[in-house]
Amino acid sequence: MSETPDPAALAGEVWDALSAGRQISPLSDRYPGFDMASAYRVAAHVRARRGEPAVGRKIGFTNSTIWERYGVDGPMWGEVTAGSLASLGAEPVSIGGFCEPRLEPEVALRLARAPTPDMDEAALLDCVEWFAPAFEIVQSIYRDWRFTLADCVAANALHARLLIGPPVAVGPWAQSLPQLVLTLSRDGEVVETGHGENVLGGPLSALRHIVASLADDPHNALAAGEIVSTGTLTDAWPIAAGSAWSARYDGTPLGTITARFSP
């Protein structure tokens, strides 16, 4: 097949897979002309089917160090909803129903006011109310994490859950976010070290990227009150029930967060 079907029809297939926790073949395998513009149209229909209030965005693949590993060549964005956002606590987080879930340590932020495309990073920082350490659970409805960037966009940028740690008010320390050193551990053993600069040069640079990307899309412009997750500082690591993961954010007051996972 080569002709791309109606976006609503593809969205139905994607939504059914997400709802049932099952996998499908990549849309790009079946429709070679399936591109980013088509994918964002499908994603809009998927969001409508979900029917949950939007509370923010996730920016995916801002970490260029992993692009080759996943066969992608740039960032994308998806929506965080009231049902996919949670505060990290002592209770285990269920990963039942997710397809090949993986964990990403990130820096999240909350917008106090709407940013505009003409802003430099200093002006963007003035739009931020707080930063927080965060884990994003991502999933792939495409087996073995094999996909194109457009396939990812259609599946709401692989977003499953955003787990927010304790927020920290903006201060002079935020200028050093590109220099932060992230240590990711599983069950007490270090698995990877990442850096703030990995996400397009720093979390504020990632924010500037999405603001610029949406400059010609007034229906999706960022708004005051939104929470934005700026992308993983390391690779995305497979997670399983019974495991405990920690992320330590050295060089910032963001501290250390821990998440435990259950079926």
Buried (B, 14 or more C-beta within 10 A) or exposed (E): EEEBBEBBEBBBBBBEBBEEEEBBEBBBBBBEEBBBEBBBBBBBBBBEBBEEEBBBBBBBBBBBBBBEEBEBEBBBBBBBBEEBBBEBEEEBBEBEBBBBBBBBBBBBBBBEEEBEEEBEBEEBBEBBBBBBBBBBBBBBBBEEBEBBBBBBBBBBBBBBBBBBBEBBEBEEBBEEBBEBBBBBBBEEEEBBEBBBBBBBBBBBBBBBBBBEBBEEEEEBBBEEEBBBBBBBBBBBBEBEBEBBBBBBBEBBEBBEBBBBBEE
